[in-house]
Amino acid sequence: MKIKLSYFLGKRGTDLAKFCSDHNIKNYNSLYDHLLENRVECPPKKEVMNIFVPDRKPAEPDREKTQKTQKSQKISKYSKKGSKYIAPSND
């Protein structure tokens, strides 16, 4: 008779991903064999494959350094205290 995976992991106070990393389990077949030895139900392959996908860093594109452009100042048509319209000066 096999015990449930949730019970098995709960007794150890861990989750499946940490359990696999602690026991150096790198693929589904190793997980299946390890759980079979301990008489634990193995989850379906589709549910646990995200654990075995290697962490991939997104490739950084080679970009040339661009020069920063100067930001233009915006002149508000409204005063800061209220919403009174200030007419632009014609100097």
Biopython code that builds the backbone (N, CA, C, O; Angstrom):
import numpy as np
from Bio.PDB.StructureBuilder import StructureBuilder

atoms = [
    (1, "MET", "N", (0.836, -1.175, 0.000)),
    (1, "MET", "CA", (0.000, 0.000, 0.000)),
    (1, "MET", "C", (0.885, 1.243, 0.000)),
    (1, "MET", "O", (1.867, 1.315, 0.738)),
    (2, "LYS", "N", (0.529, 2.223, -0.833)),
    (2, "LYS", "CA", (1.316, 3.449, -0.951)),
    (2, "LYS", "C", (0.643, 4.577, -0.176)),
    (2, "LYS", "O", (-0.582, 4.645, -0.079)),
    (3, "ILE", "N", (1.480, 5.464, 0.377)),
    (3, "ILE", "CA", (0.936, 6.626, 1.074)),
    (3, "ILE", "C", (0.886, 7.805, 0.113)),
    (3, "ILE", "O", (1.552, 7.802, -0.923)),
    (4, "LYS", "N", (0.092, 8.811, 0.462)),
    (4, "LYS", "CA", (-0.059, 9.972, -0.400)),
    (4, "LYS", "C", (1.181, 10.853, -0.327)),
    (4, "LYS", "O", (1.836, 10.962, 0.709)),
    (5, "LEU", "N", (1.476, 11.468, -1.452)),
    (5, "LEU", "CA", (2.634, 12.346, -1.538)),
    (5, "LEU", "C", (2.488, 13.540, -0.600)),
    (5, "LEU", "O", (3.464, 13.949, 0.029)),
    (6, "SER", "N", (1.301, 14.099, -0.498)),
    (6, "SER", "CA", (1.096, 15.267, 0.369)),
    (6, "SER", "C", (1.387, 14.921, 1.830)),
    (6, "SER", "O", (1.963, 15.733, 2.555)),
    (7, "TYR", "N", (0.997, 13.731, 2.263)),
    (7, "TYR", "CA", (1.277, 13.287, 3.629)),
    (7, "TYR", "C", (2.784, 13.095, 3.821)),
    (7, "TYR", "O", (3.349, 13.504, 4.836)),
    (8, "PHE", "N", (3.416, 12.474, 2.846)),
    (8, "PHE", "CA", (4.853, 12.206, 2.884)),
    (8, "PHE", "C", (5.647, 13.512, 3.001)),
    (8, "PHE", "O", (6.569, 13.616, 3.810)),
    (9, "LEU", "N", (5.281, 14.497, 2.190)),
    (9, "LEU", "CA", (5.982, 15.780, 2.218)),
    (9, "LEU", "C", (5.635, 16.584, 3.471)),
    (9, "LEU", "O", (6.487, 17.275, 4.029)),
    (10, "GLY", "N", (4.398, 16.488, 3.900)),
    (10, "GLY", "CA", (3.965, 17.208, 5.103)),
    (10, "GLY", "C", (4.688, 16.731, 6.350)),
    (10, "GLY", "O", (5.046, 17.537, 7.209)),
    (11, "LYS", "N", (4.903, 15.440, 6.453)),
    (11, "LYS", "CA", (5.636, 14.888, 7.607)),
    (11, "LYS", "C", (7.076, 15.396, 7.636)),
    (11, "LYS", "O", (7.684, 15.507, 8.700)),
    (12, "ARG", "N", (7.609, 15.700, 6.462)),
    (12, "ARG", "CA", (8.975, 16.200, 6.378)),
    (12, "ARG", "C", (9.042, 17.726, 6.397)),
    (12, "ARG", "O", (10.130, 18.301, 6.447)),
    (13, "GLY", "N", (7.892, 18.375, 6.358)),
    (13, "GLY", "CA", (7.834, 19.830, 6.406)),
    (13, "GLY", "C", (8.470, 20.501, 5.199)),
    (13, "GLY", "O", (9.196, 21.486, 5.332)),
    (14, "THR", "N", (8.193, 19.965, 4.035)),
    (14, "THR", "CA", (8.809, 20.493, 2.822)),
    (14, "THR", "C", (7.821, 20.428, 1.670)),
    (14, "THR", "O", (6.718, 19.899, 1.810)),
    (15, "ASP", "N", (8.224, 20.965, 0.541)),
    (15, "ASP", "CA", (7.427, 20.814, -0.680)),
    (15, "ASP", "C", (8.226, 19.975, -1.674)),
    (15, "ASP", "O", (9.381, 19.630, -1.421)),
    (16, "LEU", "N", (7.615, 19.655, -2.786)),
    (16, "LEU", "CA", (8.237, 18.725, -3.726)),
    (16, "LEU", "C", (9.516, 19.297, -4.346)),
    (16, "LEU", "O", (10.490, 18.570, -4.535)),
    (17, "ALA", "N", (9.516, 20.583, -4.658)),
    (17, "ALA", "CA", (10.703, 21.183, -5.274)),
    (17, "ALA", "C", (11.894, 21.139, -4.316)),
    (17, "ALA", "O", (13.001, 20.788, -4.724)),
    (18, "LYS", "N", (11.677, 21.487, -3.063)),
    (18, "LYS", "CA", (12.767, 21.460, -2.077)),
    (18, "LYS", "C", (13.196, 20.022, -1.798)),
    (18, "LYS", "O", (14.385, 19.748, -1.632)),
    (19, "PHE", "N", (12.240, 19.110, -1.747)),
    (19, "PHE", "CA", (12.551, 17.703, -1.542)),
    (19, "PHE", "C", (13.471, 17.195, -2.643)),
    (19, "PHE", "O", (14.439, 16.483, -2.374)),
    (20, "CYS", "N", (13.163, 17.566, -3.897)),
    (20, "CYS", "CA", (13.993, 17.126, -5.026)),
    (20, "CYS", "C", (15.386, 17.731, -4.959)),
    (20, "CYS", "O", (16.370, 17.043, -5.231)),
    (21, "SER", "N", (15.483, 18.999, -4.603)),
    (21, "SER", "CA", (16.810, 19.615, -4.532)),
    (21, "SER", "C", (17.619, 19.052, -3.362)),
    (21, "SER", "O", (18.831, 18.872, -3.482)),
    (22, "ASP", "N", (16.958, 18.772, -2.225)),
    (22, "ASP", "CA", (17.662, 18.209, -1.073)),
    (22, "ASP", "C", (18.188, 16.803, -1.338)),
    (22, "ASP", "O", (19.239, 16.424, -0.822)),
    (23, "HIS", "N", (17.462, 16.028, -2.142)),
    (23, "HIS", "CA", (17.849, 14.650, -2.433)),
    (23, "HIS", "C", (18.546, 14.508, -3.784)),
    (23, "HIS", "O", (18.759, 13.398, -4.273)),
    (24, "ASN", "N", (18.897, 15.646, -4.379)),
    (24, "ASN", "CA", (19.626, 15.669, -5.642)),
    (24, "ASN", "C", (18.892, 14.891, -6.743)),
    (24, "ASN", "O", (19.498, 14.126, -7.493)),
    (25, "ILE", "N", (17.591, 15.102, -6.818)),
    (25, "ILE", "CA", (16.758, 14.454, -7.840)),
    (25, "ILE", "C", (16.646, 15.421, -9.006)),
    (25, "ILE", "O", (16.110, 16.519, -8.854)),
    (26, "LYS", "N", (17.147, 15.023, -10.164)),
    (26, "LYS", "CA", (17.247, 15.919, -11.315)),
    (26, "LYS", "C", (16.230, 15.659, -12.418)),
    (26, "LYS", "O", (16.086, 16.485, -13.320)),
    (27, "ASN", "N", (15.516, 14.527, -12.369)),
    (27, "ASN", "CA", (14.539, 14.251, -13.413)),
    (27, "ASN", "C", (13.391, 13.418, -12.843)),
    (27, "ASN", "O", (13.441, 12.942, -11.709)),
    (28, "TYR", "N", (12.364, 13.263, -13.664)),
    (28, "TYR", "CA", (11.158, 12.564, -13.223)),
    (28, "TYR", "C", (11.449, 11.106, -12.900)),
    (28, "TYR", "O", (10.906, 10.576, -11.930)),
    (29, "ASN", "N", (12.285, 10.448, -13.680)),
    (29, "ASN", "CA", (12.571, 9.025, -13.434)),
    (29, "ASN", "C", (13.243, 8.814, -12.081)),
    (29, "ASN", "O", (12.943, 7.851, -11.376)),
    (30, "SER", "N", (14.151, 9.717, -11.723)),
    (30, "SER", "CA", (14.801, 9.619, -10.413)),
    (30, "SER", "C", (13.789, 9.834, -9.293)),
    (30, "SER", "O", (13.819, 9.148, -8.271)),
    (31, "LEU", "N", (12.891, 10.797, -9.500)),
    (31, "LEU", "CA", (11.836, 11.049, -8.510)),
    (31, "LEU", "C", (10.946, 9.824, -8.357)),
    (31, "LEU", "O", (10.638, 9.400, -7.244)),
    (32, "TYR", "N", (10.541, 9.268, -9.481)),
    (32, "TYR", "CA", (9.680, 8.085, -9.465)),
    (32, "TYR", "C", (10.351, 6.937, -8.701)),
    (32, "TYR", "O", (9.716, 6.296, -7.864)),
    (33, "ASP", "N", (11.621, 6.679, -8.985)),
    (33, "ASP", "CA", (12.352, 5.599, -8.311)),
    (33, "ASP", "C", (12.475, 5.853, -6.813)),
    (33, "ASP", "O", (12.314, 4.939, -6.004)),
    (34, "HIS", "N", (12.761, 7.099, -6.451)),
    (34, "HIS", "CA", (12.920, 7.440, -5.037)),
    (34, "HIS", "C", (11.605, 7.270, -4.271)),
    (34, "HIS", "O", (11.581, 6.735, -3.163)),
    (35, "LEU", "N", (10.516, 7.737, -4.883)),
    (35, "LEU", "CA", (9.210, 7.606, -4.225)),
    (35, "LEU", "C", (8.763, 6.151, -4.171)),
    (35, "LEU", "O", (8.121, 5.745, -3.203)),
    (36, "LEU", "N", (9.083, 5.369, -5.175)),
    (36, "LEU", "CA", (8.733, 3.955, -5.200)),
    (36, "LEU", "C", (9.433, 3.206, -4.069)),
    (36, "LEU", "O", (8.843, 2.334, -3.430)),
    (37, "GLU", "N", (10.707, 3.557, -3.828)),
    (37, "GLU", "CA", (11.451, 2.928, -2.721)),
    (37, "GLU", "C", (10.808, 3.228, -1.370)),
    (37, "GLU", "O", (10.838, 2.396, -0.464)),
    (38, "ASN", "N", (10.229, 4.416, -1.241)),
    (38, "ASN", "CA", (9.616, 4.831, 0.019)),
    (38, "ASN", "C", (8.114, 4.544, 0.076)),
    (38, "ASN", "O", (7.431, 4.982, 1.001)),
    (39, "ARG", "N", (7.610, 3.816, -0.904)),
    (39, "ARG", "CA", (6.198, 3.436, -0.987)),
    (39, "ARG", "C", (5.267, 4.654, -0.937)),
    (39, "ARG", "O", (4.311, 4.707, -0.163)),
    (40, "VAL", "N", (5.591, 5.633, -1.801)),
    (40, "VAL", "CA", (4.806, 6.860, -1.902)),
    (40, "VAL", "C", (4.249, 6.963, -3.310)),
    (40, "VAL", "O", (4.925, 6.624, -4.282)),
    (41, "GLU", "N", (2.997, 7.440, -3.417)),
    (41, "GLU", "CA", (2.384, 7.628, -4.732)),
    (41, "GLU", "C", (3.140, 8.712, -5.483)),
    (41, "GLU", "O", (3.433, 9.771, -4.928)),
    (42, "CYS", "N", (3.446, 8.451, -6.717)),
    (42, "CYS", "CA", (4.149, 9.427, -7.539)),
    (42, "CYS", "C", (3.135, 10.271, -8.311)),
    (42, "CYS", "O", (2.190, 9.726, -8.881)),
    (43, "PRO", "N", (3.319, 11.593, -8.336)),
    (43, "PRO", "CA", (2.376, 12.443, -9.082)),
    (43, "PRO", "C", (2.538, 12.237, -10.582)),
    (43, "PRO", "O", (3.573, 11.743, -11.031)),
    (44, "PRO", "N", (1.527, 12.610, -11.359)),
    (44, "PRO", "CA", (1.650, 12.503, -12.817)),
    (44, "PRO", "C", (2.803, 13.360, -13.336)),
    (44, "PRO", "O", (3.135, 14.396, -12.761)),
    (45, "LYS", "N", (3.388, 12.917, -14.404)),
    (45, "LYS", "CA", (4.564, 13.573, -14.963)),
    (45, "LYS", "C", (4.278, 15.029, -15.340)),
    (45, "LYS", "O", (5.128, 15.898, -15.147)),
    (46, "LYS", "N", (3.097, 15.293, -15.871)),
    (46, "LYS", "CA", (2.741, 16.647, -16.306)),
    (46, "LYS", "C", (2.713, 17.633, -15.145)),
    (46, "LYS", "O", (2.998, 18.816, -15.329)),
    (47, "GLU", "N", (2.376, 17.160, -13.959)),
    (47, "GLU", "CA", (2.253, 18.051, -12.806)),
    (47, "GLU", "C", (3.598, 18.462, -12.220)),
    (47, "GLU", "O", (3.685, 19.495, -11.556)),
    (48, "VAL", "N", (4.636, 17.686, -12.449)),
    (48, "VAL", "CA", (5.918, 17.968, -11.798)),
    (48, "VAL", "C", (7.041, 18.341, -12.759)),
    (48, "VAL", "O", (8.166, 18.579, -12.319)),
    (49, "MET", "N", (6.770, 18.396, -14.032)),
    (49, "MET", "CA", (7.845, 18.687, -14.980)),
    (49, "MET", "C", (8.384, 20.110, -14.825)),
    (49, "MET", "O", (9.532, 20.365, -15.191)),
    (50, "ASN", "N", (7.593, 21.039, -14.294)),
    (50, "ASN", "CA", (8.079, 22.401, -14.105)),
    (50, "ASN", "C", (9.193, 22.461, -13.064)),
    (50, "ASN", "O", (9.960, 23.423, -13.041)),
    (51, "ILE", "N", (9.292, 21.460, -12.209)),
    (51, "ILE", "CA", (10.354, 21.417, -11.201)),
    (51, "ILE", "C", (11.702, 21.106, -11.855)),
    (51, "ILE", "O", (12.739, 21.588, -11.400)),
    (52, "PHE", "N", (11.687, 20.323, -12.893)),
    (52, "PHE", "CA", (12.929, 19.856, -13.507)),
    (52, "PHE", "C", (13.395, 20.708, -14.677)),
    (52, "PHE", "O", (14.406, 20.385, -15.301)),
    (53, "VAL", "N", (12.689, 21.784, -14.990)),
    (53, "VAL", "CA", (13.115, 22.676, -16.054)),
    (53, "VAL", "C", (14.233, 23.548, -15.501)),
    (53, "VAL", "O", (14.050, 24.202, -14.474)),
    (54, "PRO", "N", (15.382, 23.569, -16.159)),
    (54, "PRO", "CA", (16.490, 24.370, -15.642)),
    (54, "PRO", "C", (16.158, 25.852, -15.695)),
    (54, "PRO", "O", (15.471, 26.314, -16.606)),
    (55, "ASP", "N", (16.649, 26.589, -14.714)),
    (55, "ASP", "CA", (16.450, 28.032, -14.697)),
    (55, "ASP", "C", (17.276, 28.638, -15.816)),
    (55, "ASP", "O", (18.493, 28.463, -15.884)),
    (56, "ARG", "N", (16.602, 29.338, -16.673)),
    (56, "ARG", "CA", (17.288, 29.962, -17.798)),
    (56, "ARG", "C", (17.252, 31.466, -17.617)),
    (56, "ARG", "O", (16.205, 32.057, -17.353)),
    (57, "LYS", "N", (18.405, 32.063, -17.764)),
    (57, "LYS", "CA", (18.467, 33.513, -17.714)),
    (57, "LYS", "C", (18.195, 34.021, -19.118)),
    (57, "LYS", "O", (18.738, 33.498, -20.091)),
    (58, "PRO", "N", (17.360, 35.034, -19.220)),
    (58, "PRO", "CA", (17.116, 35.570, -20.560)),
    (58, "PRO", "C", (18.384, 36.170, -21.137)),
    (58, "PRO", "O", (19.138, 36.865, -20.456)),
    (59, "ALA", "N", (18.596, 35.884, -22.399)),
    (59, "ALA", "CA", (19.799, 36.381, -23.063)),
    (59, "ALA", "C", (19.714, 37.893, -23.176)),
    (59, "ALA", "O", (18.705, 38.441, -23.621)),
    (60, "GLU", "N", (20.775, 38.552, -22.770)),
    (60, "GLU", "CA", (20.812, 39.999, -22.867)),
    (60, "GLU", "C", (21.325, 40.368, -24.248)),
    (60, "GLU", "O", (22.402, 39.930, -24.653)),
    (61, "PRO", "N", (20.564, 41.164, -24.964)),
    (61, "PRO", "CA", (21.016, 41.550, -26.302)),
    (61, "PRO", "C", (22.210, 42.489, -26.203)),
    (61, "PRO", "O", (22.324, 43.287, -25.272)),
    (62, "ASP", "N", (23.086, 42.372, -27.179)),
    (62, "ASP", "CA", (24.239, 43.258, -27.226)),
    (62, "ASP", "C", (23.778, 44.602, -27.760)),
    (62, "ASP", "O", (23.454, 44.752, -28.938)),
    (63, "ARG", "N", (23.759, 45.556, -26.876)),
    (63, "ARG", "CA", (23.321, 46.885, -27.268)),
    (63, "ARG", "C", (24.480, 47.858, -27.110)),
    (63, "ARG", "O", (25.244, 47.801, -26.146)),
    (64, "GLU", "N", (24.584, 48.729, -28.063)),
    (64, "GLU", "CA", (25.579, 49.776, -27.947)),
    (64, "GLU", "C", (25.016, 50.837, -27.012)),
    (64, "GLU", "O", (23.809, 51.076, -26.978)),
    (65, "LYS", "N", (25.885, 51.451, -26.273)),
    (65, "LYS", "CA", (25.425, 52.487, -25.361)),
    (65, "LYS", "C", (24.938, 53.678, -26.168)),
    (65, "LYS", "O", (25.615, 54.165, -27.073)),
    (66, "THR", "N", (23.771, 54.121, -25.821)),
    (66, "THR", "CA", (23.213, 55.291, -26.490)),
    (66, "THR", "C", (23.396, 56.500, -25.603)),
    (66, "THR", "O", (23.453, 56.394, -24.378)),
    (67, "GLN", "N", (23.486, 57.628, -26.230)),
    (67, "GLN", "CA", (23.629, 58.854, -25.475)),
    (67, "GLN", "C", (22.268, 59.277, -24.960)),
    (67, "GLN", "O", (21.254, 59.163, -25.649)),
    (68, "LYS", "N", (22.271, 59.764, -23.742)),
    (68, "LYS", "CA", (21.021, 60.227, -23.160)),
    (68, "LYS", "C", (20.652, 61.565, -23.773)),
    (68, "LYS", "O", (21.493, 62.451, -23.929)),
    (69, "THR", "N", (19.407, 61.690, -24.109)),
    (69, "THR", "CA", (18.944, 62.955, -24.649)),
    (69, "THR", "C", (18.456, 63.826, -23.512)),
    (69, "THR", "O", (18.035, 63.341, -22.462)),
    (70, "GLN", "N", (18.522, 65.101, -23.744)),
    (70, "GLN", "CA", (18.108, 66.033, -22.719)),
    (70, "GLN", "C", (16.590, 66.099, -22.721)),
    (70, "GLN", "O", (15.969, 66.245, -23.774)),
    (71, "LYS", "N", (16.001, 65.993, -21.548)),
    (71, "LYS", "CA", (14.552, 66.055, -21.438)),
    (71, "LYS", "C", (14.101, 67.502, -21.529)),
    (71, "LYS", "O", (14.719, 68.399, -20.956)),
    (72, "SER", "N", (13.046, 67.709, -22.236)),
    (72, "SER", "CA", (12.524, 69.066, -22.346)),
    (72, "SER", "C", (11.683, 69.374, -21.111)),
    (72, "SER", "O", (11.031, 68.502, -20.537)),
    (73, "GLN", "N", (11.724, 70.637, -20.729)),
    (73, "GLN", "CA", (10.939, 71.053, -19.573)),
    (73, "GLN", "C", (9.527, 71.348, -20.038)),
    (73, "GLN", "O", (9.311, 72.002, -21.057)),
    (74, "LYS", "N", (8.596, 70.863, -19.288)),
    (74, "LYS", "CA", (7.207, 71.147, -19.596)),
    (74, "LYS", "C", (6.772, 72.363, -18.783)),
    (74, "LYS", "O", (7.051, 72.458, -17.587)),
    (75, "ILE", "N", (6.107, 73.261, -19.430)),
    (75, "ILE", "CA", (5.599, 74.447, -18.742)),
    (75, "ILE", "C", (4.110, 74.238, -18.566)),
    (75, "ILE", "O", (3.367, 74.036, -19.527)),
    (76, "SER", "N", (3.704, 74.290, -17.335)),
    (76, "SER", "CA", (2.310, 74.060, -17.023)),
    (76, "SER", "C", (1.488, 75.301, -17.320)),
    (76, "SER", "O", (1.942, 76.425, -17.105)),
    (77, "LYS", "N", (0.307, 75.096, -17.801)),
    (77, "LYS", "CA", (-0.605, 76.202, -18.053)),
    (77, "LYS", "C", (-1.409, 76.535, -16.807)),
    (77, "LYS", "O", (-2.155, 77.515, -16.785)),
    (78, "TYR", "N", (-1.260, 75.737, -15.794)),
    (78, "TYR", "CA", (-2.031, 75.927, -14.579)),
    (78, "TYR", "C", (-1.081, 76.219, -13.429)),
    (78, "TYR", "O", (0.044, 75.720, -13.397)),
    (79, "SER", "N", (-1.535, 77.020, -12.501)),
    (79, "SER", "CA", (-0.707, 77.325, -11.338)),
    (79, "SER", "C", (-0.647, 76.101, -10.443)),
    (79, "SER", "O", (-1.501, 75.218, -10.520)),
    (80, "LYS", "N", (0.356, 76.058, -9.604)),
    (80, "LYS", "CA", (0.527, 74.896, -8.748)),
    (80, "LYS", "C", (-0.493, 74.854, -7.618)),
    (80, "LYS", "O", (-0.859, 73.773, -7.156)),
    (81, "LYS", "N", (-0.959, 76.025, -7.164)),
    (81, "LYS", "CA", (-1.878, 76.059, -6.023)),
    (81, "LYS", "C", (-3.297, 75.674, -6.416)),
    (81, "LYS", "O", (-3.986, 74.992, -5.657)),
    (82, "GLY", "N", (-3.720, 76.083, -7.542)),
    (82, "GLY", "CA", (-5.107, 75.813, -7.928)),
    (82, "GLY", "C", (-5.187, 75.475, -9.389)),
    (82, "GLY", "O", (-4.192, 75.130, -10.027)),
    (83, "SER", "N", (-6.369, 75.578, -9.899)),
    (83, "SER", "CA", (-6.539, 75.234, -11.299)),
    (83, "SER", "C", (-6.828, 76.467, -12.154)),
    (83, "SER", "O", (-7.512, 76.381, -13.174)),
    (84, "LYS", "N", (-6.299, 77.613, -11.728)),
    (84, "LYS", "CA", (-6.501, 78.827, -12.518)),
    (84, "LYS", "C", (-5.586, 78.798, -13.734)),
    (84, "LYS", "O", (-4.414, 78.432, -13.641)),
    (85, "TYR", "N", (-6.131, 79.182, -14.853)),
    (85, "TYR", "CA", (-5.399, 79.183, -16.105)),
    (85, "TYR", "C", (-4.462, 80.370, -16.143)),
    (85, "TYR", "O", (-4.856, 81.495, -15.835)),
    (86, "ILE", "N", (-3.228, 80.117, -16.520)),
    (86, "ILE", "CA", (-2.246, 81.195, -16.658)),
    (86, "ILE", "C", (-1.962, 81.324, -18.150)),
    (86, "ILE", "O", (-1.505, 80.375, -18.788)),
    (87, "ALA", "N", (-2.230, 82.476, -18.687)),
    (87, "ALA", "CA", (-2.030, 82.709, -20.117)),
    (87, "ALA", "C", (-0.548, 82.818, -20.409)),
    (87, "ALA", "O", (0.183, 83.448, -19.645)),
    (88, "PRO", "N", (-0.084, 82.215, -21.504)),
    (88, "PRO", "CA", (1.337, 82.314, -21.842)),
    (88, "PRO", "C", (1.693, 83.770, -22.176)),
    (88, "PRO", "O", (0.896, 84.500, -22.764)),
    (89, "SER", "N", (2.881, 84.162, -21.795)),
    (89, "SER", "CA", (3.310, 85.524, -22.056)),
    (89, "SER", "C", (3.848, 85.633, -23.485)),
    (89, "SER", "O", (4.485, 84.710, -23.992)),
    (90, "ASN", "N", (3.583, 86.765, -24.119)),
    (90, "ASN", "CA", (4.041, 86.996, -25.487)),
    (90, "ASN", "C", (5.196, 87.973, -25.459)),
    (90, "ASN", "O", (5.023, 89.111, -25.897)),
    (91, "ASP", "N", (6.329, 87.604, -24.982)),
    (91, "ASP", "CA", (7.499, 88.483, -24.911)),
    (91, "ASP", "C", (8.365, 88.342, -26.127)),
    (91, "ASP", "O", (9.394, 89.009, -26.232)),
]
sb = StructureBuilder()
sb.init_structure("model")
sb.init_model(0)
sb.init_chain("A")
sb.init_seg("    ")
for serial, (resi, resn, name, xyz) in enumerate(atoms, 1):
    if name == "N":
        sb.init_residue(resn, " ", resi, " ")
    sb.init_atom(name, np.array(xyz, "f"), 0.0, 1.0, " ", f" {name:<3s}", serial, name[0])
structure = sb.get_structure()
